[in-house]
């Protein structure tokens, strides 16, 4: 009985948390989409923000902020983004990176 319950729990966990692969990296400045790139093509992109350039790396189905002039580097520390709906927000520089495609893990984000 315990084994059947565990197997059911694992099956539901995998079924409910599958999001599919991300397909596109979207870069915004001041909330406005300035660029969108497929995650299938490797590239490095520099976006000018309020404090200076934010450098973003895209490769092999993932993307990350490599460098940013913001003081705390939270968006750089976010690391590689791989799932739809994931986001790195470089707030002081007014630049954000998000992934789209597939099924997002959540419907909205509040802060």
C-alpha positions as CSV (number, residue, x, y, z in Angstrom):
1,X,0.0,0.0,0.0
2,X,2.8,2.4,0.9
3,X,4.6,1.6,-2.3
4,X,1.5,2.2,-4.4
5,X,1.0,5.6,-2.7
6,X,4.6,6.6,-3.4
7,X,4.3,5.5,-7.0
8,X,1.1,7.6,-7.4
9,X,2.7,10.6,-5.8
10,X,5.7,10.4,-8.1
11,X,3.5,10.0,-11.2
12,X,1.4,13.1,-10.2
13,X,4.5,15.1,-9.4
14,X,6.0,14.5,-12.9
15,X,2.7,14.9,-14.7
16,X,1.9,18.2,-13.0
17,X,5.3,19.8,-13.0
18,X,6.2,19.2,-16.7
19,X,6.6,22.5,-18.4
20,X,8.1,21.6,-21.8
21,X,11.2,23.2,-23.1
22,X,11.7,26.9,-23.5
23,X,11.9,28.2,-27.0
24,X,12.8,31.8,-26.9
25,X,14.8,34.4,-24.9
26,X,13.0,37.7,-24.5
27,X,14.9,40.8,-23.5
28,X,13.1,43.8,-22.2
29,X,14.2,47.3,-21.3
30,X,11.8,49.4,-19.1
31,X,9.2,46.7,-19.7
32,X,9.3,47.0,-23.5
33,X,10.4,44.0,-25.6
34,X,13.6,45.0,-27.4
35,X,14.8,41.6,-28.6
36,X,13.8,38.0,-28.9
37,X,16.1,35.2,-29.9
38,X,15.6,31.4,-30.3
39,X,17.4,29.3,-27.7
40,X,18.7,27.1,-30.5
41,X,21.3,29.6,-31.7
42,X,24.3,30.4,-29.6
43,X,25.0,34.2,-29.2
44,X,26.1,36.9,-26.9
45,X,24.0,40.1,-26.8
46,X,24.7,43.4,-25.2
47,X,21.7,45.6,-24.2
48,X,22.1,49.2,-23.1
49,X,20.3,50.0,-19.8
50,X,20.0,52.9,-17.5
51,X,23.4,52.3,-15.9
52,X,25.3,50.7,-18.8
53,X,25.4,47.5,-20.9
54,X,23.9,44.2,-19.7
55,X,25.5,41.2,-21.4
56,X,23.4,38.1,-22.0
57,X,24.5,34.7,-23.3
58,X,22.2,32.3,-25.1
59,X,23.3,28.7,-25.9
60,X,21.9,25.1,-26.0
61,X,18.4,25.8,-24.9
62,X,19.3,28.1,-22.1
63,X,20.2,31.8,-21.4
64,X,21.8,33.9,-18.6
65,X,22.9,37.4,-17.7
66,X,26.7,37.3,-17.9
67,X,27.4,40.8,-16.6
68,X,25.4,43.8,-15.5
69,X,26.5,47.2,-14.0
70,X,24.0,46.9,-11.1
71,X,25.5,47.0,-7.6
72,X,24.2,43.7,-6.2
73,X,24.4,41.4,-9.3
74,X,21.2,39.5,-8.5
75,X,20.4,38.9,-12.1
76,X,23.9,37.6,-12.8
77,X,23.6,35.3,-9.7
78,X,20.3,33.9,-11.1
79,X,22.5,31.7,-13.3
80,X,21.2,29.8,-16.3
81,X,17.5,30.0,-17.1
82,X,16.1,26.8,-18.8
83,X,12.3,26.7,-18.2
84,X,9.5,28.7,-19.8
85,X,8.5,31.6,-17.5
86,X,11.9,31.9,-15.7
87,X,13.2,35.4,-15.4
88,X,16.3,37.4,-14.4
89,X,15.5,41.0,-13.5
90,X,18.3,43.6,-13.5
91,X,16.2,46.2,-11.7
92,X,18.7,49.0,-11.3
93,X,19.6,48.8,-15.0
94,X,15.9,48.4,-16.1
95,X,16.7,45.3,-18.1
96,X,15.1,41.8,-17.8
97,X,15.6,38.4,-19.5
98,X,12.8,35.9,-19.6
99,X,12.2,32.6,-21.4
100,X,9.0,31.8,-23.3
101,X,7.5,28.8,-25.1
102,X,6.2,25.5,-23.9
103,X,4.0,25.7,-20.8
104,X,5.1,28.2,-18.1
105,X,5.4,26.8,-14.5
106,X,3.1,29.5,-13.2
107,X,0.6,31.9,-14.6
108,X,1.7,35.2,-13.1
109,X,4.4,36.8,-11.0
110,X,3.9,39.2,-8.2
111,X,6.4,41.3,-6.3
